[in-house]
Amino acid sequence: MSNDLYGKCPTCSQVFLVAKLPMELSKAAKLAKRAACPACGEAKGITIPTSDEIRSFEKAGAA
């Protein structure tokens, strides 16, 4: 697993990259606060995905 910060959409369950770490904590916090789903555009209620969901997302991106 990488040092990336991921989010999960509460509407469509899309897992997406929010920030690549390491970076300044204030910048990572700003990106997390402004995170929106790239699939459906939902910006409220973004959660942190499980490690299994992140692995599936990373595996799909590598394929």
mmCIF file of the N, C-alpha and C atoms, coordinates in Angstrom:
data_MODEL
# 
_entry.id   MODEL 
# 
loop_
_atom_site.group_PDB 
_atom_site.id 
_atom_site.type_symbol 
_atom_site.label_atom_id 
_atom_site.label_alt_id 
_atom_site.label_comp_id 
_atom_site.label_asym_id 
_atom_site.label_entity_id 
_atom_site.label_seq_id 
_atom_site.pdbx_PDB_ins_code 
_atom_site.Cartn_x 
_atom_site.Cartn_y 
_atom_site.Cartn_z 
_atom_site.occupancy 
_atom_site.B_iso_or_equiv 
_atom_site.pdbx_formal_charge 
_atom_site.auth_seq_id 
_atom_site.auth_comp_id 
_atom_site.auth_asym_id 
_atom_site.auth_atom_id 
_atom_site.pdbx_PDB_model_num 
ATOM 1   N N  . MET A 1 1  ? 0.847   -1.170 0.000   1.00 0.00 ? 1  MET A N  1 
ATOM 2   C CA . MET A 1 1  ? 0.000   0.000  0.000   1.00 0.00 ? 1  MET A CA 1 
ATOM 3   C C  . MET A 1 1  ? 0.901   1.245  0.000   1.00 0.00 ? 1  MET A C  1 
ATOM 4   N N  . SER A 1 2  ? 0.457   2.277  -0.635  1.00 0.00 ? 2  SER A N  1 
ATOM 5   C CA . SER A 1 2  ? 1.243   3.491  -0.787  1.00 0.00 ? 2  SER A CA 1 
ATOM 6   C C  . SER A 1 2  ? 0.965   4.496  0.338   1.00 0.00 ? 2  SER A C  1 
ATOM 7   N N  . ASN A 1 3  ? 1.615   5.630  0.256   1.00 0.00 ? 3  ASN A N  1 
ATOM 8   C CA . ASN A 1 3  ? 1.398   6.719  1.217   1.00 0.00 ? 3  ASN A CA 1 
ATOM 9   C C  . ASN A 1 3  ? 0.433   7.746  0.662   1.00 0.00 ? 3  ASN A C  1 
ATOM 10  N N  . ASP A 1 4  ? -0.515  7.315  -0.112  1.00 0.00 ? 4  ASP A N  1 
ATOM 11  C CA . ASP A 1 4  ? -1.489  8.216  -0.710  1.00 0.00 ? 4  ASP A CA 1 
ATOM 12  C C  . ASP A 1 4  ? -2.738  8.295  0.166   1.00 0.00 ? 4  ASP A C  1 
ATOM 13  N N  . LEU A 1 5  ? -3.442  9.408  0.059   1.00 0.00 ? 5  LEU A N  1 
ATOM 14  C CA . LEU A 1 5  ? -4.679  9.616  0.807   1.00 0.00 ? 5  LEU A CA 1 
ATOM 15  C C  . LEU A 1 5  ? -5.848  9.421  -0.153  1.00 0.00 ? 5  LEU A C  1 
ATOM 16  N N  . TYR A 1 6  ? -6.737  8.492  0.176   1.00 0.00 ? 6  TYR A N  1 
ATOM 17  C CA . TYR A 1 6  ? -7.872  8.172  -0.680  1.00 0.00 ? 6  TYR A CA 1 
ATOM 18  C C  . TYR A 1 6  ? -9.182  8.573  -0.024  1.00 0.00 ? 6  TYR A C  1 
ATOM 19  N N  . GLY A 1 7  ? -10.179 8.770  -0.845  1.00 0.00 ? 7  GLY A N  1 
ATOM 20  C CA . GLY A 1 7  ? -11.524 9.039  -0.374  1.00 0.00 ? 7  GLY A CA 1 
ATOM 21  C C  . GLY A 1 7  ? -12.492 8.055  -1.018  1.00 0.00 ? 7  GLY A C  1 
ATOM 22  N N  . LYS A 1 8  ? -13.666 7.912  -0.413  1.00 0.00 ? 8  LYS A N  1 
ATOM 23  C CA . LYS A 1 8  ? -14.711 7.043  -0.953  1.00 0.00 ? 8  LYS A CA 1 
ATOM 24  C C  . LYS A 1 8  ? -16.016 7.817  -0.973  1.00 0.00 ? 8  LYS A C  1 
ATOM 25  N N  . CYS A 1 9  ? -16.678 7.803  -2.114  1.00 0.00 ? 9  CYS A N  1 
ATOM 26  C CA . CYS A 1 9  ? -17.926 8.519  -2.293  1.00 0.00 ? 9  CYS A CA 1 
ATOM 27  C C  . CYS A 1 9  ? -19.074 7.777  -1.601  1.00 0.00 ? 9  CYS A C  1 
ATOM 28  N N  . PRO A 1 10 ? -19.889 8.492  -0.804  1.00 0.00 ? 10 PRO A N  1 
ATOM 29  C CA . PRO A 1 10 ? -21.012 7.843  -0.141  1.00 0.00 ? 10 PRO A CA 1 
ATOM 30  C C  . PRO A 1 10 ? -22.171 7.549  -1.103  1.00 0.00 ? 10 PRO A C  1 
ATOM 31  N N  . THR A 1 11 ? -22.192 8.215  -2.242  1.00 0.00 ? 11 THR A N  1 
ATOM 32  C CA . THR A 1 11 ? -23.285 8.055  -3.198  1.00 0.00 ? 11 THR A CA 1 
ATOM 33  C C  . THR A 1 11 ? -23.062 6.885  -4.152  1.00 0.00 ? 11 THR A C  1 
ATOM 34  N N  . CYS A 1 12 ? -21.867 6.845  -4.779  1.00 0.00 ? 12 CYS A N  1 
ATOM 35  C CA . CYS A 1 12 ? -21.623 5.808  -5.800  1.00 0.00 ? 12 CYS A CA 1 
ATOM 36  C C  . CYS A 1 12 ? -20.531 4.812  -5.413  1.00 0.00 ? 12 CYS A C  1 
ATOM 37  N N  . SER A 1 13 ? -19.937 4.956  -4.235  1.00 0.00 ? 13 SER A N  1 
ATOM 38  C CA . SER A 1 13 ? -18.896 4.067  -3.697  1.00 0.00 ? 13 SER A CA 1 
ATOM 39  C C  . SER A 1 13 ? -17.587 4.095  -4.485  1.00 0.00 ? 13 SER A C  1 
ATOM 40  N N  . GLN A 1 14 ? -17.387 5.109  -5.306  1.00 0.00 ? 14 GLN A N  1 
ATOM 41  C CA . GLN A 1 14 ? -16.141 5.265  -6.049  1.00 0.00 ? 14 GLN A CA 1 
ATOM 42  C C  . GLN A 1 14 ? -15.007 5.575  -5.076  1.00 0.00 ? 14 GLN A C  1 
ATOM 43  N N  . VAL A 1 15 ? -13.875 4.878  -5.217  1.00 0.00 ? 15 VAL A N  1 
ATOM 44  C CA . VAL A 1 15 ? -12.668 5.178  -4.453  1.00 0.00 ? 15 VAL A CA 1 
ATOM 45  C C  . VAL A 1 15 ? -11.792 6.042  -5.352  1.00 0.00 ? 15 VAL A C  1 
ATOM 46  N N  . PHE A 1 16 ? -11.209 7.108  -4.793  1.00 0.00 ? 16 PHE A N  1 
ATOM 47  C CA . PHE A 1 16 ? -10.407 8.013  -5.612  1.00 0.00 ? 16 PHE A CA 1 
ATOM 48  C C  . PHE A 1 16 ? -9.273  8.616  -4.799  1.00 0.00 ? 16 PHE A C  1 
ATOM 49  N N  . LEU A 1 17 ? -8.229  9.034  -5.511  1.00 0.00 ? 17 LEU A N  1 
ATOM 50  C CA . LEU A 1 17 ? -7.057  9.641  -4.902  1.00 0.00 ? 17 LEU A CA 1 
ATOM 51  C C  . LEU A 1 17 ? -7.369  11.082 -4.510  1.00 0.00 ? 17 LEU A C  1 
ATOM 52  N N  . VAL A 1 18 ? -7.087  11.425 -3.276  1.00 0.00 ? 18 VAL A N  1 
ATOM 53  C CA . VAL A 1 18 ? -7.306  12.784 -2.777  1.00 0.00 ? 18 VAL A CA 1 
ATOM 54  C C  . VAL A 1 18 ? -5.985  13.550 -2.763  1.00 0.00 ? 18 VAL A C  1 
ATOM 55  N N  . ALA A 1 19 ? -4.901  12.922 -2.274  1.00 0.00 ? 19 ALA A N  1 
ATOM 56  C CA . ALA A 1 19 ? -3.604  13.581 -2.186  1.00 0.00 ? 19 ALA A CA 1 
ATOM 57  C C  . ALA A 1 19 ? -2.486  12.548 -2.197  1.00 0.00 ? 19 ALA A C  1 
ATOM 58  N N  . LYS A 1 20 ? -1.361  12.924 -2.817  1.00 0.00 ? 20 LYS A N  1 
ATOM 59  C CA . LYS A 1 20 ? -0.171  12.085 -2.784  1.00 0.00 ? 20 LYS A CA 1 
ATOM 60  C C  . LYS A 1 20 ? 0.722   12.602 -1.665  1.00 0.00 ? 20 LYS A C  1 
ATOM 61  N N  . LEU A 1 21 ? 1.066   11.723 -0.744  1.00 0.00 ? 21 LEU A N  1 
ATOM 62  C CA . LEU A 1 21 ? 1.891   12.096 0.400   1.00 0.00 ? 21 LEU A CA 1 
ATOM 63  C C  . LEU A 1 21 ? 3.317   11.620 0.176   1.00 0.00 ? 21 LEU A C  1 
ATOM 64  N N  . PRO A 1 22 ? 4.325   12.245 0.744   1.00 0.00 ? 22 PRO A N  1 
ATOM 65  C CA . PRO A 1 22 ? 4.261   13.305 1.740   1.00 0.00 ? 22 PRO A CA 1 
ATOM 66  C C  . PRO A 1 22 ? 4.027   14.670 1.091   1.00 0.00 ? 22 PRO A C  1 
ATOM 67  N N  . MET A 1 23 ? 3.366   15.517 1.830   1.00 0.00 ? 23 MET A N  1 
ATOM 68  C CA . MET A 1 23 ? 3.179   16.920 1.475   1.00 0.00 ? 23 MET A CA 1 
ATOM 69  C C  . MET A 1 23 ? 2.866   17.671 2.752   1.00 0.00 ? 23 MET A C  1 
ATOM 70  N N  . GLU A 1 24 ? 2.894   18.987 2.675   1.00 0.00 ? 24 GLU A N  1 
ATOM 71  C CA . GLU A 1 24 ? 2.568   19.806 3.828   1.00 0.00 ? 24 GLU A CA 1 
ATOM 72  C C  . GLU A 1 24 ? 1.202   19.415 4.381   1.00 0.00 ? 24 GLU A C  1 
ATOM 73  N N  . LEU A 1 25 ? 1.109   19.282 5.691   1.00 0.00 ? 25 LEU A N  1 
ATOM 74  C CA . LEU A 1 25 ? -0.139  18.861 6.316   1.00 0.00 ? 25 LEU A CA 1 
ATOM 75  C C  . LEU A 1 25 ? -1.279  19.818 5.995   1.00 0.00 ? 25 LEU A C  1 
ATOM 76  N N  . SER A 1 26 ? -1.017  21.126 5.989   1.00 0.00 ? 26 SER A N  1 
ATOM 77  C CA . SER A 1 26 ? -2.079  22.095 5.699   1.00 0.00 ? 26 SER A CA 1 
ATOM 78  C C  . SER A 1 26 ? -2.602  21.937 4.268   1.00 0.00 ? 26 SER A C  1 
ATOM 79  N N  . LYS A 1 27 ? -1.715  21.616 3.330   1.00 0.00 ? 27 LYS A N  1 
ATOM 80  C CA . LYS A 1 27 ? -2.134  21.411 1.943   1.00 0.00 ? 27 LYS A CA 1 
ATOM 81  C C  . LYS A 1 27 ? -2.959  20.124 1.807   1.00 0.00 ? 27 LYS A C  1 
ATOM 82  N N  . ALA A 1 28 ? -2.524  19.046 2.482   1.00 0.00 ? 28 ALA A N  1 
ATOM 83  C CA . ALA A 1 28 ? -3.272  17.787 2.451   1.00 0.00 ? 28 ALA A CA 1 
ATOM 84  C C  . ALA A 1 28 ? -4.657  17.972 3.069   1.00 0.00 ? 28 ALA A C  1 
ATOM 85  N N  . ALA A 1 29 ? -4.738  18.737 4.160   1.00 0.00 ? 29 ALA A N  1 
ATOM 86  C CA . ALA A 1 29 ? -6.027  18.988 4.810   1.00 0.00 ? 29 ALA A CA 1 
ATOM 87  C C  . ALA A 1 29 ? -6.950  19.779 3.891   1.00 0.00 ? 29 ALA A C  1 
ATOM 88  N N  . LYS A 1 30 ? -6.405  20.754 3.178   1.00 0.00 ? 30 LYS A N  1 
ATOM 89  C CA . LYS A 1 30 ? -7.208  21.559 2.250   1.00 0.00 ? 30 LYS A CA 1 
ATOM 90  C C  . LYS A 1 30 ? -7.743  20.684 1.109   1.00 0.00 ? 30 LYS A C  1 
ATOM 91  N N  . LEU A 1 31 ? -6.901  19.796 0.584   1.00 0.00 ? 31 LEU A N  1 
ATOM 92  C CA . LEU A 1 31 ? -7.346  18.887 -0.477  1.00 0.00 ? 31 LEU A CA 1 
ATOM 93  C C  . LEU A 1 31 ? -8.435  17.944 0.024   1.00 0.00 ? 31 LEU A C  1 
ATOM 94  N N  . ALA A 1 32 ? -8.266  17.424 1.244   1.00 0.00 ? 32 ALA A N  1 
ATOM 95  C CA . ALA A 1 32 ? -9.264  16.518 1.809   1.00 0.00 ? 32 ALA A CA 1 
ATOM 96  C C  . ALA A 1 32 ? -10.591 17.240 2.022   1.00 0.00 ? 32 ALA A C  1 
ATOM 97  N N  . LYS A 1 33 ? -10.514 18.479 2.491   1.00 0.00 ? 33 LYS A N  1 
ATOM 98  C CA . LYS A 1 33 ? -11.732 19.255 2.732   1.00 0.00 ? 33 LYS A CA 1 
ATOM 99  C C  . LYS A 1 33 ? -12.492 19.541 1.441   1.00 0.00 ? 33 LYS A C  1 
ATOM 100 N N  . ARG A 1 34 ? -11.764 19.726 0.347   1.00 0.00 ? 34 ARG A N  1 
ATOM 101 C CA . ARG A 1 34 ? -12.375 20.053 -0.946  1.00 0.00 ? 34 ARG A CA 1 
ATOM 102 C C  . ARG A 1 34 ? -12.617 18.837 -1.833  1.00 0.00 ? 34 ARG A C  1 
ATOM 103 N N  . ALA A 1 35 ? -12.360 17.642 -1.323  1.00 0.00 ? 35 ALA A N  1 
ATOM 104 C CA . ALA A 1 35 ? -12.473 16.418 -2.134  1.00 0.00 ? 35 ALA A CA 1 
ATOM 105 C C  . ALA A 1 35 ? -13.887 16.248 -2.689  1.00 0.00 ? 35 ALA A C  1 
ATOM 106 N N  . ALA A 1 36 ? -13.939 15.845 -3.955  1.00 0.00 ? 36 ALA A N  1 
ATOM 107 C CA . ALA A 1 36 ? -15.218 15.555 -4.622  1.00 0.00 ? 36 ALA A CA 1 
ATOM 108 C C  . ALA A 1 36 ? -15.026 14.323 -5.498  1.00 0.00 ? 36 ALA A C  1 
ATOM 109 N N  . CYS A 1 37 ? -16.043 13.523 -5.600  1.00 0.00 ? 37 CYS A N  1 
ATOM 110 C CA . CYS A 1 37 ? -15.999 12.295 -6.380  1.00 0.00 ? 37 CYS A CA 1 
ATOM 111 C C  . CYS A 1 37 ? -15.807 12.613 -7.864  1.00 0.00 ? 37 CYS A C  1 
ATOM 112 N N  . PRO A 1 38 ? -14.822 11.996 -8.513  1.00 0.00 ? 38 PRO A N  1 
ATOM 113 C CA . PRO A 1 38 ? -14.619 12.234 -9.939  1.00 0.00 ? 38 PRO A CA 1 
ATOM 114 C C  . PRO A 1 38 ? -15.678 11.552 -10.813 1.00 0.00 ? 38 PRO A C  1 
ATOM 115 N N  . ALA A 1 39 ? -16.402 10.600 -10.249 1.00 0.00 ? 39 ALA A N  1 
ATOM 116 C CA . ALA A 1 39 ? -17.410 9.873  -11.029 1.00 0.00 ? 39 ALA A CA 1 
ATOM 117 C C  . ALA A 1 39 ? -18.760 10.586 -11.038 1.00 0.00 ? 39 ALA A C  1 
ATOM 118 N N  . CYS A 1 40 ? -19.208 11.051 -9.857  1.00 0.00 ? 40 CYS A N  1 
ATOM 119 C CA . CYS A 1 40 ? -20.550 11.637 -9.790  1.00 0.00 ? 40 CYS A CA 1 
ATOM 120 C C  . CYS A 1 40 ? -20.571 13.080 -9.286  1.00 0.00 ? 40 CYS A C  1 
ATOM 121 N N  . GLY A 1 41 ? -19.440 13.575 -8.782  1.00 0.00 ? 41 GLY A N  1 
ATOM 122 C CA . GLY A 1 41 ? -19.356 14.953 -8.332  1.00 0.00 ? 41 GLY A CA 1 
ATOM 123 C C  . GLY A 1 41 ? -19.759 15.203 -6.895  1.00 0.00 ? 41 GLY A C  1 
ATOM 124 N N  . GLU A 1 42 ? -20.178 14.183 -6.177  1.00 0.00 ? 42 GLU A N  1 
ATOM 125 C CA . GLU A 1 42 ? -20.580 14.352 -4.775  1.00 0.00 ? 42 GLU A CA 1 
ATOM 126 C C  . GLU A 1 42 ? -19.401 14.882 -3.959  1.00 0.00 ? 42 GLU A C  1 
ATOM 127 N N  . ALA A 1 43 ? -19.653 15.885 -3.137  1.00 0.00 ? 43 ALA A N  1 
ATOM 128 C CA . ALA A 1 43 ? -18.588 16.477 -2.332  1.00 0.00 ? 43 ALA A CA 1 
ATOM 129 C C  . ALA A 1 43 ? -18.871 16.402 -0.837  1.00 0.00 ? 43 ALA A C  1 
ATOM 130 N N  . LYS A 1 44 ? -20.007 15.885 -0.448  1.00 0.00 ? 44 LYS A N  1 
ATOM 131 C CA . LYS A 1 44 ? -20.356 15.796 0.972   1.00 0.00 ? 44 LYS A CA 1 
ATOM 132 C C  . LYS A 1 44 ? -20.313 14.351 1.434   1.00 0.00 ? 44 LYS A C  1 
ATOM 133 N N  . GLY A 1 45 ? -19.817 14.151 2.627   1.00 0.00 ? 45 GLY A N  1 
ATOM 134 C CA . GLY A 1 45 ? -19.816 12.821 3.217   1.00 0.00 ? 45 GLY A CA 1 
ATOM 135 C C  . GLY A 1 45 ? -18.730 11.897 2.699   1.00 0.00 ? 45 GLY A C  1 
ATOM 136 N N  . ILE A 1 46 ? -17.679 12.439 2.087   1.00 0.00 ? 46 ILE A N  1 
ATOM 137 C CA . ILE A 1 46 ? -16.579 11.603 1.603   1.00 0.00 ? 46 ILE A CA 1 
ATOM 138 C C  . ILE A 1 46 ? -15.937 10.933 2.818   1.00 0.00 ? 46 ILE A C  1 
ATOM 139 N N  . THR A 1 47 ? -15.720 9.637  2.732   1.00 0.00 ? 47 THR A N  1 
ATOM 140 C CA . THR A 1 47 ? -15.145 8.878  3.839   1.00 0.00 ? 47 THR A CA 1 
ATOM 141 C C  . THR A 1 47 ? -13.814 8.278  3.425   1.00 0.00 ? 47 THR A C  1 
ATOM 142 N N  . ILE A 1 48 ? -13.153 7.652  4.373   1.00 0.00 ? 48 ILE A N  1 
ATOM 143 C CA . ILE A 1 48 ? -11.896 6.967  4.103   1.00 0.00 ? 48 ILE A CA 1 
ATOM 144 C C  . ILE A 1 48 ? -12.234 5.514  3.757   1.00 0.00 ? 48 ILE A C  1 
ATOM 145 N N  . PRO A 1 49 ? -11.754 5.025  2.606   1.00 0.00 ? 49 PRO A N  1 
ATOM 146 C CA . PRO A 1 49 ? -12.053 3.642  2.229   1.00 0.00 ? 49 PRO A CA 1 
ATOM 147 C C  . PRO A 1 49 ? -11.262 2.641  3.074   1.00 0.00 ? 49 PRO A C  1 
ATOM 148 N N  . THR A 1 50 ? -11.720 1.400  3.075   1.00 0.00 ? 50 THR A N  1 
ATOM 149 C CA . THR A 1 50 ? -11.004 0.332  3.779   1.00 0.00 ? 50 THR A CA 1 
ATOM 150 C C  . THR A 1 50 ? -9.729  -0.014 3.018   1.00 0.00 ? 50 THR A C  1 
ATOM 151 N N  . SER A 1 51 ? -8.822  -0.698 3.666   1.00 0.00 ? 51 SER A N  1 
ATOM 152 C CA . SER A 1 51 ? -7.573  -1.087 3.015   1.00 0.00 ? 51 SER A CA 1 
ATOM 153 C C  . SER A 1 51 ? -7.845  -2.021 1.827   1.00 0.00 ? 51 SER A C  1 
ATOM 154 N N  . ASP A 1 52 ? -8.850  -2.872 1.912   1.00 0.00 ? 52 ASP A N  1 
ATOM 155 C CA . ASP A 1 52 ? -9.202  -3.752 0.787   1.00 0.00 ? 52 ASP A CA 1 
ATOM 156 C C  . ASP A 1 52 ? -9.700  -2.939 -0.408  1.00 0.00 ? 52 ASP A C  1 
ATOM 157 N N  . GLU A 1 53 ? -10.492 -1.908 -0.149  1.00 0.00 ? 53 GLU A N  1 
ATOM 158 C CA . GLU A 1 53 ? -10.998 -1.056 -1.228  1.00 0.00 ? 53 GLU A CA 1 
ATOM 159 C C  . GLU A 1 53 ? -9.853  -0.282 -1.882  1.00 0.00 ? 53 GLU A C  1 
ATOM 160 N N  . ILE A 1 54 ? -8.885  0.151  -1.096  1.00 0.00 ? 54 ILE A N  1 
ATOM 161 C CA . ILE A 1 54 ? -7.727  0.857  -1.642  1.00 0.00 ? 54 ILE A CA 1 
ATOM 162 C C  . ILE A 1 54 ? -6.903  -0.070 -2.497  1.00 0.00 ? 54 ILE A C  1 
ATOM 163 N N  . ARG A 1 55 ? -6.657  -1.296 -2.014  1.00 0.00 ? 55 ARG A N  1 
ATOM 164 C CA . ARG A 1 55 ? -5.890  -2.271 -2.800  1.00 0.00 ? 55 ARG A CA 1 
ATOM 165 C C  . ARG A 1 55 ? -6.573  -2.561 -4.125  1.00 0.00 ? 55 ARG A C  1 
ATOM 166 N N  . SER A 1 56 ? -7.882  -2.711 -4.121  1.00 0.00 ? 56 SER A N  1 
ATOM 167 C CA . SER A 1 56 ? -8.629  -2.955 -5.367  1.00 0.00 ? 56 SER A CA 1 
ATOM 168 C C  . SER A 1 56 ? -8.492  -1.776 -6.321  1.00 0.00 ? 56 SER A C  1 
ATOM 169 N N  . PHE A 1 57 ? -8.567  -0.559 -5.783  1.00 0.00 ? 57 PHE A N  1 
ATOM 170 C CA . PHE A 1 57 ? -8.428  0.641  -6.603  1.00 0.00 ? 57 PHE A CA 1 
ATOM 171 C C  . PHE A 1 57 ? -7.036  0.715  -7.213  1.00 0.00 ? 57 PHE A C  1 
ATOM 172 N N  . GLU A 1 58 ? -5.984  0.475  -6.391  1.00 0.00 ? 58 GLU A N  1 
ATOM 173 C CA . GLU A 1 58 ? -4.617  0.534  -6.884  1.00 0.00 ? 58 GLU A CA 1 
ATOM 174 C C  . GLU A 1 58 ? -4.359  -0.558 -7.912  1.00 0.00 ? 58 GLU A C  1 
ATOM 175 N N  . LYS A 1 59 ? -4.913  -1.742 -7.681  1.00 0.00 ? 59 LYS A N  1 
ATOM 176 C CA . LYS A 1 59 ? -4.741  -2.851 -8.631  1.00 0.00 ? 59 LYS A CA 1 
ATOM 177 C C  . LYS A 1 59 ? -5.405  -2.526 -9.963  1.00 0.00 ? 59 LYS A C  1 
ATOM 178 N N  . ALA A 1 60 ? -6.592  -1.942 -9.932  1.00 0.00 ? 60 ALA A N  1 
ATOM 179 C CA . ALA A 1 60 ? -7.311  -1.577 -11.163 1.00 0.00 ? 60 ALA A CA 1 
ATOM 180 C C  . ALA A 1 60 ? -6.547  -0.506 -11.934 1.00 0.00 ? 60 ALA A C  1 
ATOM 181 N N  . GLY A 1 61 ? -5.914  0.422  -11.217 1.00 0.00 ? 61 GLY A N  1 
ATOM 182 C CA . GLY A 1 61 ? -5.145  1.490  -11.855 1.00 0.00 ? 61 GLY A CA 1 
ATOM 183 C C  . GLY A 1 61 ? -3.878  0.971  -12.501 1.00 0.00 ? 61 GLY A C  1 
ATOM 184 N N  . ALA A 1 62 ? -3.312  -0.102 -11.964 1.00 0.00 ? 62 ALA A N  1 
ATOM 185 C CA . ALA A 1 62 ? -2.076  -0.669 -12.498 1.00 0.00 ? 62 ALA A CA 1 
ATOM 186 C C  . ALA A 1 62 ? -2.346  -1.538 -13.719 1.00 0.00 ? 62 ALA A C  1 
ATOM 187 N N  . ALA A 1 63 ? -3.569  -1.988 -13.883 1.00 0.00 ? 63 ALA A N  1 
ATOM 188 C CA . ALA A 1 63 ? -3.898  -2.894 -14.996 1.00 0.00 ? 63 ALA A CA 1 
ATOM 189 C C  . ALA A 1 63 ? -4.037  -2.164 -16.299 1.00 0.00 ? 63 ALA A C  1 
# 
